[in-house]
Amino acid sequence: FFDHAAGQDYLSKIAAVEIDHAPDSRSTALLLAGWMAAQLEWKMADERKDSLQFRDAPGKNVTVTLRERAGHPIGRCVLSCGGEQEFCVERRAQGDLLEISAGAPDDQRASQLVPAGGDAAVDLMIEELMHGGPHRVYLRALHCVRDLL
């Protein structure tokens, strides 16, 4: 979504994030929220049972809603840019595909299917450890949400 300059303009407009996670995967959802916060320089402002409140660099609030849903560890993630644009990544119930889409919230959107990779914690850990060296991105993400884990 954000590789092209036109997409990068929306990063500063993110106002809300919804993350659907499996019942036993809240920590995975928290780490995803922490990764976003670390990458976008959001600071934790408040925490509630099903949501996190961050502030971006200019001081605008960003709400991250965590929803428990049966299925994959992370089943869906939607980034909303103040009603102007939404970016959605959703794991297909069957198969190893992600459906990605972007567009105005009420408009018909074209979607694309891309390979998802595995969900197994052991496989993810092995893949991460194969990179070697200090895992700075992971540590920054963990730092953003460590008190919640």
N, C-alpha and C positions, 0 to 999 in steps of 0.2 A: 504493500500500500504506500509506503513512505519512501521508497527508493528514489522516485522521481521528484523533482523540485516542487511540482504542483501538489503532490501529496504531503510534502514536508510542511507546507503552509498550515495544514490542518492540525499538526502536532500541538501547536500553542492554543488551539481552539477546543481541545478535548475538555468537556465539562462533566462527563459521566462515563463510567465503565461498568458493564454488567458481566460477571463471570459466573457461569453455571458449572458446578463441580459435583462429583460423586459424593455420597455421604461420608466416606472414609478419606476424602481427599481435600479437606479444608486447608491443610498446610500447603498443599500444592497450589491452591488458589491464592493463598496469602503470598507465596513466593512469586507467583505471576504478578500480583499487584505490586510487590516489592521491586521486582525487576522493572516494571513500567515506571514506578516512582524514581528509582535510581537513574534510569536512562533519561527521564524527562525532568529530573531535578525537582521532584515534588517532595514536600516535607509533610510528615504525619501531623494532622491537626486534631483528629478525634477518632474514636473507635466505638462502634456499637455492635450489637450481636450480629447483624447481617450486613453491615456496611462500614466502610472506612472513609474518613474525610481527609483529603490532602489539600495542600496549597501549592500552586505552581509558583515559579520564580516571580512573576508580577504580583502574586498574592490572590489570584482567583481560586475559588474552591473547586475541587474535583472530587466527586463522590464515586466510590467504587462499591458496587453492590455485589455481595456474594450470595448465590442461590444454590441450595442443595437440590440436586436432581439425580435420579438414578442414571447410570451410564458410565461413560468414560471419566477418568480423573478430572479432565477439563473438557466439558462437552460443548461449550459455546463461550465466546467472548465478543462483546459489542462495545465499540468506542463511539460515543455520541459527541458531536461537535456543535453543541448548542442549537439543535434542531436544523442545522444547515446541512450536515452530512453525517452519515453513519458508516462505520467500517465493521464488518462482521466476519468472524471465523467460526465455523461450526463443524464439529466432528460428526460424520455420518454414522448412524446407528449400526449399520452393517458395513464391513469393509474397513480399509485403511486409508480413507480419503477425507480431506477437509474441503468444505464448501466455503469459498470466500466471496464476498460481495461488498460493494460500496455504492453509495448513492444517497439521495435525499430520503429522509425517513418514510415519507408517504408515497414515494414513486416506485414503479416497477424497476427492479434491478436485475442486471445481468449477473450471473454468478459463474464461477470457475471452480473446477475440482482439481485439487493438487494432492500429491502423496502426503500422508500424515506421519508415517513412522510409528514406532511402537509405544505402548503405554506402560509396559512392565518396568517397575522401579529398578530392578537389577539391570535391565538393558540400558535404561537411561543413565544410570550411574556408570556403567562400563563405558558408554559412549563419551560421557563427560570426562572421565579419568584418562581416556586415551589421548586427550589433548595435551596433558601434562602441564607442568608449571603451575604457578599460582592462578587461582580462578577468581580474578578480580571482579568480573561482572556478577558472579554468584555471590561473592562476599558483599558487594555493594547492595544487591537485592536483599540479602539476608539482614544486613544492617538496618534497612528501611522498615522491616517488619519483625525483627527478632523478639521484641517484647510481646508479640501476639502469638508466637509459636509455642 
